Every structure is written in C-alpha cells, then in structure tokens.
Amino acid sequence: MLFLPTVAIMKLYIANKNYSSWSLRPWILLTELGMDFEEILVPFETNNWDNFRKFSPTGTVPCLINNDETIWDSLAICEYLAEQNSQVWPSNNKARHWARCATAEMHAGFYALRQICTMNCGIRVKLHEITDPLQKDISRVNEIWQQGIEQFGGPFLTGTHFTAVDAFFAPVVFRTQTYDLKLELTAHSYQQHILQLDSMQQWYQAALKEHWIEPGHEQEVFKYGKIVKDLRMAISKP
Ligand SMILES: N[C@@H](CCC(=O)N[C@@H](CS)C(=O)NCC(=O)O)C(=O)O
C-alpha cells in the first residue's frame, strides 16, 4: 500500500468577522487566490491577551501557522504567501511597485479613519462630525482608489486581478459602507465591485450571523456617531 505524506494545511487565526479588520486582509487574499487554509476564529473578549497569546506571539490576530512556523502580522503573512503564490502581487513592475506603496501606506497610516470609523460590518452609522484628519484620510482613500483604477484599468486596484493591495483595502471598503463615507465616482465603482465579490459576501454574511456582541468594540462606535441601522441577527429587531 502506498502511503502519501500528509501535507499540513495552513491555519489562519482570526477574530470576529464583524469587527476584525486586520483579520480580513489575509483571509480574503487566501480566499480570492483559492489557497487552501483552515480558518480558526477566536472571538474577542474584554481582555484578549491570554487567549490570543496561546497561538500569537503579539497577542493579536491575524496569525498564520504553517507546519512549525508562526507568521504574525497581516503584512508579514501577505509576504509569506507571496513566496508560495506569484499572484499575491501584480506581475507588472509598475503595478507591483504602486501596490507595495499603497499597501504599506494602508498598513502604517490612516489613523483617523481607523480610530473614528472602526470596522463594524453589520451596522450603519451617522458620524457626529467629519473632522479634518478624517476628511484627509477619506480624500486619500478616494485618491488611491481612483489612481489605481485609472492607471491600471480596473476593476481591481492594479488591473484585472485581485492582489494584496485589494486585500489591504477590503476592510476600508466595509468602513466606507458602514459610515457612508463620501466617495467619488471611480472610488464608488471600486467599492461596489469589491462589496459584490463572493469572498466579501461570504465574510459579510458570516459577520451578520455572529452572536458575539463585544462591548469594547460597540463603545468605540458610540464615541463618534449614532447607529442608524443594525443588520446583525443577534440584535433583536422591534
Ligand atoms: N499590525 C498587526 C495588527 C493586528 C491587530 O491589532 N489585531 C487586532 C484585531 S483586528 C487585535 O488582535 N487586537 C487585540 C486586542 O484587541 O486585544 C497586523 O497587521 O496583523
């Protein structure tokens, strides 16, 4: 009898689909590229350190475990996947250079957008005000999306294929929907295109079904706005 060696499948640790923006990045990249992985969802609690530290050295998600290697941080995971799959980054040099810049900018910036418009897929929020720093971030998102589409022809940011830069902006796509952020025509078409992807729909539907309502993440919303619609199934409707 022939025994084939068992190939271990990559394990991706993530948190709640409703809230975890960083988790969405590698999850959607793996899903869009059709790479095999096992999803392990560990819901947020008031203090995540002890729980997340069981698998992640930083006590944060996402965290990828493959054989005996642990890869933490969404950008490091993306680069790890790029070593196995040539489609993670665009093959065209100019597109790849642009994608790396926009991805790095997303990974390291957009503080106001992150702080004020936290990811919460299942609700719709009216913000109390659009502060100057937030407006600056929204304008920059518009600019990046428009530039990518116009320069590389769309419908994705660097052309015809979903790549890492789309994965890094996927949580922003949900944020623009939740907070109804003003998008120019090209950026709006991109937002709609991404929202309609099967992978985004799969994530979104799972987020709506989650029954964990985590007070810390909910309070972040109340600080800056008012919930005008809650589509989550765990919230009882009148
Ligand atoms: N730079 C990290 C950030 C990861 C991060 O902050 N993840 C959040 C969840 S979206 C987390 O695990 N927070 C832990 C906590 O809230 O205690 C990455 O890109 O993966």
The ligand as a Gaussian input file, in Angstrom:
#p B3LYP/6-31G(d) Opt

LIG

0 1
 N       -0.111000      45.022000      12.845000
 C       -0.946000      43.905000      13.179000
 C       -2.141000      44.395000      13.959000
 C       -3.034000      43.299000      14.447000
 C       -4.102000      43.785000      15.396000
 O       -4.002000      44.847000      16.032000
 N       -5.175000      42.986000      15.518000
 C       -6.251000      43.272000      16.436000
 C       -7.560000      42.723000      15.909000
 S       -8.189000      43.420000      14.446000
 C       -6.038000      42.510000      17.713000
 O       -5.714000      41.350000      17.688000
 N       -6.261000      43.155000      18.843000
 C       -6.118000      42.516000      20.113000
 C       -6.963000      43.134000      21.148000
 O       -7.918000      43.841000      20.803000
 O       -6.708000      42.875000      22.310000
 C       -1.328000      43.162000      11.893000
 O       -1.217000      43.759000      10.815000
 O       -1.661000      41.980000      11.935000

